[in-house]
Every structure is written in C-alpha cells, then in structure tokens.
Amino acid sequence: MRQMRTHTAQHPFIWLFLSVLALLLSFQSVLGQTDLQPCLERPTFIDPPWINGTLWCLEQVIALPDAGDMAFTALAAAPNGTLYATRPFPGEVWALDDTNGNGLPDTPRLVEDHLERPNGLVFYDGALYVSGASQIYRIQGETITTLVDDLPSGTGFWTGGLTVGPDERIYVGIGAPCDACVPDNPLRGTILSFALDGSDRQVIATGLRHPADVAFLNGTLWTIDTARDSLFDTPNLDELNRVTPGADFGWPYCIGVDNRPDWPESVDCSGMTPPALALPTHSTPVGLAAYESDTFPNITGTLLIVLHGPTNKTDLRDSYSLAVVTFNADGVPDGYTIILPEQADKTNPPGLTTNDIQYQGSGLWPHAPLGVAVSPDGWIYLSVTGGTIYTIRPG
C-alpha cells in the first residue's frame, strides 16, 4: 500500500468545526427534502428530455458545457447528500454540495486532482473509492491513499467502475486491450476483487470485452458488456451478466445468449457463461446501479442501466437512454424498460418511437448518458456528455 499525500488539519478545533458544519448542512438538506415543491414549480425542473411526469420529476443539477463531452463519467452519492463525480481527462474528482438546503447538490468543488484517469466511484463507510487506469484510490477526509497501483491498463478500454460488496471487498471491471484478440495480459477483460486495503487480489470472472461498471443487487454481483465492432446486423449481442466466481463470459471467442462461436469459429463455446439478459447490439451499456429504495416503489429491487448508444449508427432505438432492468420471482432478469427519455402517454402522439423522440430533440441525443448513481434518499443521478448532470426526484 502506497501513501500518496495527506493534508490533515493540525488543530482539533478545526476538525470540531468541520464536523458540526457537516452535521448542520446534512440536517438542513434533510429538512429541504421533506417538503418538495411541485415539480413544475422547481427552478431546476427541465423538459426536454421527456420523462413520465406522473411518476417522477427530471431536474438539472449542473451544466458545464465547456467541460467537454467526458466531463463527468462516474457518480457516487454520500449519506450526507454530497454528490461526487469523476473527470478522467484532467484527472480530477469533484464534489457537489447542497448549499441552499433544498436537498439538491448545486455547488461544485475540487476534491482531488493529479489522479490517473479516474473513471469509477463508490462511497463506502465514510470513504470514497476511485478507480482509474492502473490505480485504485481511497479518499477519506483530507487523506488520499493509493491502494492498488498495478491494475492492468493501457491501450483499449478504460478501467471500468468499481463497487464494494457485502463481503467488504472491492470489485472492479478491467477492460480488454482490443476489439477482438487474445490479450497478452490474462488480467485484461476481467472482474478483479481486492480487500479494502488493496491486498489479496482475486480474479472473479474472465471473458469480458468492456465491463464498464459493476453493481451488487440482493447480494449478487452484476456487470455489463458490449459486442465487438461491426456487428450491427446481428441483434441483441450486448449483455447484462450475472457474475459468479470463475465465470468465463466467452470474449473474444463466443457471443450471444446461445454462446455461438464468434472468433475463431473452431472454439467450443459450450462451457462459457451466457449473459443473463441480452441488450440491443451497440446500445453500449456503460453504467450500472442497484435501486433498492422505496422512494420510487415501482422500480424497487431493480437495476438501473445506462445505455450510452453507438457513435457511428443512425438508429438510436434503445440507446442514449436510462433503463430499468426488472426481475422475476426467482431473481432472473425478465426485461428492461426505458425511463429516460419516455412518453407519459404512449398513445399521444401515436406511434412515436424512442428513435423519433431522440431525433426531434425531446431526448438526450446528441448527448449520451455516462454514469448513474442513487442517493440515500432514493433519488437518481445521471451524467451525460457535454458536462450535464440530471436528477430524477419525486414529483
């Protein structure tokens, strides 16, 4: 374990003041949350993108168009209402604090910089864990510690998101180095796990091309993956995967729910782990979060999945969107529903598809979603390209 740097206040009264201030801000935030104005009366309400206004209210948290397309790639919400966000290109982690007591983060501040392409966040037990390139960091108060500095990285897909499991271990997605190849490093295209101090590395699953995020729901670990390039004509090859120890999801050899050979054709795919749910090819899932709150009871016990969408395809159906994955009584995914953008009344105007919504300017397009997080109050945060963060709150 390597200590990077520490900025610890020396006077005990400074810590006492900061603790009291944090408590007051948290209390003020809770007060603001108990009595929300009607959705249409809130100054942060936004439309478009379209959303079902009978179920929830869409609001804008922050918009920084000059920050670039990859302004905020991952989000994490702390128990006190603070929202954290990664900025990979400048190597920064930002916090957004609620300074006006309405429960909504509104004021950004820099938490840490000079990090190595931060691209994953989770807040756990008073500390913020950050993954990026070859590193896993822990930020706690004014102290930042490098827990891991040798994650496999380099060319290809970035190091994905991370989470902390019910076993109090860190889980992180490691992207493949290429579109379709046999990696020189067998740790590329995997899910790795570590103790909270960064020790005891374990390989949990292999055969993944782009495990962009990971999340636990009801004690089960889930990840996502995207099919290799140039497969637009074959439907439903992107994946939601149930991760079990030792699972091999087949990349680069096998693909699809039937685990058919893909590259090369001579490989036996019968022993590979198929996806738990097929997603549209190149819908490009990049973000994942468990929704376990009862704030929106219609989606309690589901997974939120960010469908980033393709960059070189004109058909935007089931992409550039936020979707909810539902489960049957046995805990098996049985489908997904897009909640942003969506129509409150699917018959008015009649026959309007998600593709229509996007191209008429009523969806997220041309901006694509990046990261998703759920606050302790059950509010949903979504970052999109172009430096914008939205929240979905009760109407």
Residue pairs with C-beta under 8 A, 6 or more apart in sequence:
1 145
1 146
1 147
1 197
1 198
1 199
2 145
2 146
2 149
3 145
3 146
4 137
4 144
4 145
4 146
5 144
6 142
6 143
6 144
7 142
7 143
8 141
8 142
8 143
9 15
9 18
9 142
22 80
25 80
25 81
25 97
25 98
25 99
26 79
26 80
26 81
28 98
28 101
29 80
29 81
29 98
29 101
29 103
30 103
31 101
32 98
32 100
32 101
32 102
32 103
32 104
33 103
33 377
36 42
36 103
36 393
36 394
38 395
39 45
39 53
39 57
39 395
42 57
42 59
44 59
44 60
44 61
44 104
44 391
45 57
45 58
45 59
46 58
46 59
46 60
46 390
47 58
48 341
48 361
48 362
48 363
49 58
49 340
49 341
49 362
49 363
49 364
49 390
50 340
50 341
50 342
50 343
50 344
50 357
50 362
50 363
51 57
51 58
51 339
51 340
51 341
51 342
51 344
51 392
52 339
52 342
52 343
52 344
53 344
53 395
54 344
54 395
55 296
55 298
55 339
55 395
56 296
56 339
56 392
56 393
56 394
56 395
57 392
57 393
57 394
57 395
58 340
58 390
58 391
58 392
59 104
59 390
59 391
59 392
59 393
60 388
60 389
60 390
60 391
61 83
61 96
61 104
61 105
61 106
61 381
61 389
61 390
61 391
62 96
62 105
62 106
62 108
62 387
62 388
62 389
63 386
63 387
63 388
63 389
64 71
64 387
64 388
65 386
65 387
65 388
66 387
67 87
67 387
68 89
68 387
69 385
69 386
70 87
70 88
70 89
70 370
70 385
71 87
71 383
71 385
71 386
71 387
72 85
72 86
72 87
72 94
72 370
72 371
72 383
72 387
72 389
73 86
73 87
73 88
73 119
73 370
73 371
73 383
74 85
74 86
74 118
74 119
74 120
74 121
74 161
74 287
74 370
74 371
74 383
75 83
75 84
75 85
75 121
75 371
75 372
75 373
75 381
75 382
75 383
75 389
76 83
76 84
76 85
76 121
76 122
76 123
76 128
76 373
77 83
77 84
77 123
77 373
77 374
77 375
77 376
77 379
77 381
78 84
78 123
78 128
79 123
79 376
81 97
81 98
81 103
81 105
81 375
81 376
81 377
82 95
82 96
82 97
82 98
82 105
83 95
83 96
83 105
83 373
83 375
83 381
83 389
84 93
84 94
84 95
84 96
84 111
84 121
84 123
84 128
85 93
85 94
85 95
85 96
85 121
85 371
85 383
85 389
86 92
86 93
86 94
86 118
86 119
86 120
86 121
86 130
86 132
86 371
87 93
87 94
87 118
88 117
88 118
88 119
88 132
88 158
89 117
90 113
91 113
91 114
91 115
91 116
91 117
91 118
91 132
92 110
92 111
92 112
92 113
92 115
92 118
93 110
93 111
93 112
93 113
93 115
93 118
93 121
93 128
93 130
93 139
94 108
94 109
94 110
94 111
95 108
95 109
95 111
96 105
96 106
96 107
96 108
96 109
96 389
97 105
97 106
97 107
97 109
98 104
98 105
98 106
98 107
99 106
99 107
100 106
103 377
103 379
104 391
104 393
111 128
111 139
112 130
112 137
112 139
112 144
115 130
115 132
115 135
115 137
116 132
116 133
116 134
116 135
117 132
117 133
117 158
117 159
118 130
118 131
118 132
118 137
119 131
119 132
119 133
119 158
119 159
119 160
119 161
120 130
120 131
120 132
120 159
120 160
120 161
120 162
120 172
120 173
120 213
121 128
121 129
121 130
121 131
121 161
121 162
121 373
122 128
122 129
122 161
122 162
122 163
122 164
123 129
124 164
125 164
126 140
127 138
127 139
127 140
128 138
128 139
128 140
129 136
129 137
129 138
129 139
129 147
129 162
129 164
129 170
130 136
130 137
130 138
130 139
131 137
131 151
131 159
131 160
131 161
131 162
131 172
132 158
132 159
133 151
133 153
133 158
133 159
134 148
134 149
134 150
134 151
134 152
134 153
134 159
135 146
135 148
135 149
135 151
136 146
136 147
136 148
136 151
136 162
136 170
136 172
136 194
136 198
137 144
137 145
137 146
137 147
138 144
138 145
138 147
146 198
147 170
147 194
147 196
147 197
147 198
148 194
148 198
148 201
151 159
151 172
151 174
151 192
152 174
152 185
152 187
152 188
153 159
153 174
154 177
155 177
155 178
156 175
156 176
156 177
156 178
156 188
157 175
157 176
157 177
157 209
157 210
157 212
158 175
159 172
159 173
159 174
159 175
160 172
160 173
160 174
160 175
160 210
160 211
160 212
160 213
160 214
160 223
161 172
161 173
161 212
161 213
161 214
161 287
161 288
161 371
162 170
162 171
162 172
162 173
162 214
163 170
163 171
163 214
163 215
163 216
163 221
164 170
164 171
164 196
165 171
165 193
165 216
165 221
166 216
166 219
168 196
169 193
169 194
169 195
169 196
170 193
170 194
170 195
170 196
170 198
171 191
171 192
171 193
171 204
171 214
171 216
171 221
172 191
172 192
172 193
172 194
172 214
173 191
173 208
173 211
173 212
173 213
173 214
173 223
174 187
174 188
174 189
174 190
174 191
174 192
174 211
175 188
175 189
175 209
175 210
175 211
175 212
176 183
176 188
176 189
176 208
176 209
176 210
176 251
176 252
177 183
177 184
177 185
177 188
177 189
179 209
179 228
179 229
180 209
180 228
180 251
180 252
180 262
180 263
181 252
182 252
183 189
186 206
187 203
189 206
189 207
189 208
189 209
189 211
189 251
190 203
190 204
190 205
190 206
190 208
190 211
191 203
191 204
191 205
191 208
191 211
191 214
191 221
191 223
191 243
192 201
192 202
192 203
192 204
193 201
193 202
193 203
193 204
194 200
194 201
194 202
204 221
204 243
204 245
204 246
204 247
205 223
205 241
205 243
205 244
205 245
205 246
205 247
205 248
205 249
205 273
206 247
206 248
206 249
207 247
207 248
207 249
207 250
207 251
207 253
207 254
207 272
207 273
208 223
208 225
208 241
208 249
208 251
209 225
209 226
209 227
209 228
209 251
209 252
210 224
210 225
210 226
211 223
211 224
211 225
211 241
212 224
212 226
212 285
212 286
212 287
212 288
213 223
213 224
213 285
213 286
213 287
213 288
213 306
214 221
214 222
214 223
214 243
214 288
215 221
215 222
215 223
215 288
215 289
215 290
215 303
216 222
216 290
217 290
217 292
217 301
217 302
217 303
218 301
218 331
220 242
220 243
220 331
221 242
221 243
222 240
222 241
222 242
222 243
222 276
222 288
222 303
223 240
223 241
223 243
223 288
224 238
224 239
224 240
224 241
224 279
224 285
224 286
224 288
224 305
225 238
225 239
225 241
225 249
225 251
225 275
225 285
226 238
226 239
226 282
226 284
226 285
227 234
227 237
227 238
227 239
227 255
227 281
227 282
228 252
228 255
228 262
228 263
231 237
231 255
231 281
231 282
232 281
232 282
232 310
232 313
234 256
234 281
235 280
235 281
236 256
236 257
236 278
236 279
236 280
236 281
237 255
237 256
237 278
237 281
238 278
238 279
238 280
238 281
238 282
238 283
238 284
238 285
239 249
239 275
239 276
239 277
239 278
239 279
239 285
240 275
240 276
240 277
240 279
240 285
240 303
240 305
240 325
240 333
241 247
241 249
241 273
241 275
241 276
242 276
244 273
247 273
248 271
248 272
248 273
249 272
249 273
249 275
250 259
250 262
250 269
250 272
250 273
252 262
252 263
253 261
253 262
253 263
253 264
253 267
253 269
253 272
254 260
254 261
254 262
254 267
254 269
254 272
255 262
256 262
256 274
256 275
256 278
257 274
257 275
257 278
258 274
259 269
259 270
259 272
259 274
260 269
261 267
261 269
276 332
276 333
277 325
277 333
277 335
277 336
279 285
279 305
279 307
279 318
279 336
280 307
280 317
280 318
280 319
282 309
282 310
282 313
282 319
283 307
283 308
283 309
283 310
283 318
283 319
284 307
284 308
284 309
284 310
284 319
285 305
285 306
285 307
285 308
286 306
286 308
286 369
286 370
286 371
287 304
287 305
287 306
287 308
287 369
287 370
287 371
287 372
288 303
288 304
288 305
288 306
288 372
289 303
289 304
289 372
289 373
289 374
289 380
290 302
290 303
290 304
290 374
291 299
291 300
291 301
291 302
291 303
291 304
291 324
291 374
291 378
291 380
292 300
292 301
292 374
293 300
293 374
293 377
293 378
294 300
294 378
295 377
295 378
295 379
295 394
296 378
296 392
296 394
299 324
299 339
301 327
302 324
302 325
302 326
302 327
303 324
303 325
303 333
304 322
304 323
304 324
304 325
304 372
304 374
304 380
305 322
305 323
305 324
305 325
305 336
305 372
306 322
306 369
306 370
306 371
306 372
306 382
307 318
307 319
307 320
307 321
307 322
307 323
307 338
307 369
308 319
308 320
308 368
308 369
308 370
309 316
309 319
309 320
309 321
309 365
309 368
310 319
315 355
316 354
316 355
316 358
316 359
316 363
316 365
317 353
317 354
317 355
318 338
318 354
320 358
320 363
320 364
320 365
320 367
320 368
320 369
321 338
321 340
321 341
321 354
321 363
321 364
321 369
322 338
322 339
322 340
322 369
322 372
322 380
322 382
323 336
323 337
323 338
323 339
324 336
324 337
324 339
325 333
325 335
325 336
326 333
326 334
326 335
326 336
326 337
327 333
327 334
328 334
338 354
339 392
340 364
340 382
340 390
340 392
341 354
341 357
341 358
341 362
341 363
341 364
342 354
342 357
343 352
343 357
354 363
357 363
358 364
358 365
359 365
364 384
367 384
367 385
367 386
367 388
368 384
368 385
369 382
369 383
369 384
369 385
370 383
370 384
370 385
371 381
371 382
371 383
372 380
372 381
372 382
372 383
373 380
373 381
374 380
374 381
375 381
379 391
379 392
379 393
380 391
380 392
381 389
381 390
381 391
382 389
382 390
382 391
382 392
383 389
383 390
384 390
